Amino acid sequence: MKKFIKTIAASALVFVGFFAFNAGSTTSASAATKSDFTSIYKVAKAHLGASYVYGATGPTAFDCSGFTGYIYKKGASVTLPRTAQAQYNAYKHVSYKNIKKGDLVFFGGSAYSISHVGMYIGKGKMIDAQNRGVVREAVHAPWWHAVGYARVTTADNSNNATSSATDAD
């Protein structure tokens, strides 16, 4: 019985220690700022019409996640995971009614089979790289099945002003 109690006590200490260690090492994260969105969108607009090539990460050709990664890196110095699925898994999800400019929009069969990503630019539109190249299009087009939306966060920003960024043209 003593051995059992010691095992339980040791497990509890490890459990508490794990959470205490992780609580002390967290960083505060915030969404892209208004100026971040403006910079990211400027980079994205400059590549409208660029070719789609599977696996390409720019600057003259892109696949969907290569494009979102490129524009965030060049526009806000934020490195996104390489694939659409990894980008979906990496960030806090938001509902469509709470989507803000600069949020990522994901498409596919389910949350476990993300096959496409674009960046929300306002007024129900996104900019993305797809078989027609880099284009602006409606988020809820008949050929896309929207699966979810995610807010890219950084530890460097302190404002959450993405929603008040200049309207996309």
N, C-alpha and C positions, 0 to 999 in steps of 0.2 A: 504493500500500500504506500509506504514511504517513497519507493522508487517511482510509482505512478504520480504522486503529488509533485515530486521533484521534476519529473518530465513535463508536467502541466505548467509548473512555475517557470521552467526554462523556456518553454514554448511561448508563454505569455511575454516574457522579457524580450525575446527575439522579435515578436510581433510588435510590441510597443516601441522597441528600439528602431525597427524598420520605419515606422511611421514618423517617429521623432526625427530621424535622419532626413527623410524625404521632405518633411515639412520645413526644415531649415534650409533646404537647397532649392526651393522653388523660385521662379522668377515671375515678375509681373508681366503679363502680356496684354497687348491691346491691338485693336484692329488698325489697319492701314489708315493713315491720316488723310485729310483732304489733299494736302500737297503730294502725298504718296500716290493717291489715285490719279491725280492730274499728271504726274510724271509717268506712271505706269501706262496710263491711257495714251499719252503722247507717243511713247515707244510703240505701243500696239498699233495706233493709227498709222505710224510711219511704215508699218509692214503690211498694211492692207494690200491684197493682191499677191503676196508672196506665195510661192508654190507649196503644196502639201507633198511631203515625202515621209513615209513611215519611218520612224526612228530619228528624224532630223530635229536638231535643236537650234537651228538658226546659224547665221543671220539671214540667209537668203531662202531657206526652205525650213518647214516645220512640220511636226505632227502636233496633235492637240496639246499634249502635256509638255512637249518641247517648247511650244509657243508660250503657254502660261508660265513655265519656268523661266524662259528667256525674258519676257516682259517684266516679271517681278524682280529678276536679278538686275536688269539694266535700269529699271525705273525706280526701284526702292532698295536695292542691295539686299534682297531677301532670296535665299536659296530654297526653292521648293523641291520636294521629292521628285524623282524622274517620271514616274508613271501616273496616269489618271487615278488608278486605284490607290496608289500610295498617297497622292495628294488628298483624296477623299478621306483616307484613314487618318491623316495627320492633323486635321484642323477641326475646330468646333463647328458642329452643324447648326444651321439656322433654318427657320421656316421661310417659305417663299414670301410670306407677308412681312417678314423682318429682313429681307435681303437688302443689301446696300451695295452701292457702286464699289467695284473692286472685289466683291465676293466671287468665289468660284462656283460654277454651275456644273453639275455632274449628270451624266446620262448613261443608261445601260439597262440591263435586265433587272438588277436589284442592287442593293448596297454591297453585295459580294461579287458583283460582276460589272464594275464600272468600265465603260468602254470609250468614254469621251468626256472632255472638260472644256469649258470656255470661261471667260470672265464677264461678269455682269457689268453693264455700262449705263444702266438706267432705262426707264420707260419700257420695260419688258424686253430689252434687247441685250445681246451679248456680242462679244468679239471672240472669234475662235478660228482655229486652223482645222479645216476638214477637206474633203475630196475636191472642193472647188477652190482651195487655197485659204488664205486668211480673209475672212469676211465678217461683216456685221449682219446679224440676223435675229429673229425672234427667239426667245428662250423656249417658248411653247409652240414650236413648229410641229406640223404633223409627223415629220420623219424622226423626231427625237422623243425619247421617253425620259423625262426628267426624273432623276432618282433622289437628288438632294442638292443642298447648297452648303457651302462652308466659308467661314470667315478666316482669312489668312491673318495670323497674328505674329507680332515680333516682340522681342523683349526690349527693343530700343525706343519704341514709340510710346507717348503718353496721352495722345489725344485719340478720340474715337469719333472723328468728324467725317467719315467716308460718305455718309448720306447727304452731306451738304455740298459735295463736290459739284463743279460745273456740269450741267447736263451734257450728256454725250450728243454729238451731232450726227 
